[in-house]
Amino acid sequence: MIIGTGIDIVNIDRIERIIARWGALFLARVFTEKEIQWCRRRARPASCFALRFAAKEAFLKAIGWGLQNGIRWTDMEVERTPLGKPFAFIPP
């Protein structure tokens, strides 16, 4: 069942600058430990973090909630299908 659709675009350079400035504080506020470990292993971690950030924003838009409605960034997690397609979900 489709609840809604959500689209978001994120500037990779902006995410890279935020990580350079805030480091672990930003990462821990926005990403789960699993996401942080996954992205840090990539050749271009900023691109990986930007993709996940955009997916989380789109997920919030699709479900019609905002962060003010009790959901936190770390309540959501982004993974990939075997073909590499990202998907967001709220882990149990």
C-alpha positions in Angstrom: 0.0 0.0 0.0 1.3 3.4 -0.9 0.8 6.0 1.8 2.2 8.9 0.0 5.1 10.1 -2.1 8.1 12.1 -1.1 11.0 13.6 -3.1 14.0 15.4 -1.7 17.2 16.7 -3.2 20.4 17.3 -1.1 23.6 19.1 -2.1 26.5 16.7 -1.4 28.9 19.5 -0.9 26.6 21.0 1.8 26.5 17.6 3.7 30.3 17.4 3.4 30.7 20.9 4.9 28.3 20.0 7.7 30.2 16.8 8.5 33.5 18.8 8.4 32.1 21.3 10.9 30.1 19.2 13.2 31.5 15.7 12.7 30.2 13.0 15.1 27.6 15.4 16.6 25.8 15.8 13.3 26.2 12.1 12.3 24.8 10.8 15.6 21.9 13.2 15.5 20.8 12.3 12.0 22.0 8.7 11.3 21.8 5.4 13.0 25.0 3.6 14.0 24.4 1.1 11.2 24.1 3.9 8.6 27.2 5.7 9.9 29.3 2.5 9.7 28.0 1.7 6.2 28.7 5.2 4.9 32.2 5.5 6.4 33.2 2.4 4.5 32.3 3.9 1.2 34.8 5.6 -1.2 32.8 8.9 -0.9 31.1 8.9 2.5 29.6 12.4 2.0 27.6 11.1 -1.0 26.4 8.1 1.0 25.3 10.4 3.9 23.6 12.8 1.5 21.6 10.0 -0.1 20.4 8.8 3.3 19.6 12.3 4.4 17.5 12.9 1.2 15.8 9.5 1.6 14.8 10.3 5.2 13.5 13.7 4.2 11.5 12.1 1.4 10.2 9.4 3.8 8.9 12.1 6.2 7.1 13.8 3.3 5.6 10.5 2.1 4.1 9.6 5.5 2.9 13.2 6.0 4.8 13.7 9.2 7.4 16.2 10.2 10.1 16.0 12.8 7.8 18.0 15.1 5.4 15.1 15.3 7.5 13.0 17.6 9.7 11.2 15.1 13.5 11.7 15.2 16.1 11.3 12.5 17.5 8.2 14.2 14.0 6.6 14.4 14.3 6.1 10.6 16.9 4.0 8.8 17.8 3.8 5.1 19.1 0.5 3.6 19.5 -0.7 0.0 17.9 -3.5 -1.9 20.2 -6.1 -3.5 20.0 -4.0 -6.7 21.1 -0.8 -4.8 17.8 0.9 -4.6 17.5 2.9 -1.3 14.5 2.4 1.0 13.6 4.0 4.3 11.8 2.3 7.2 11.3 2.6 11.0 13.1 -0.4 12.6 11.4 -2.3 15.3 
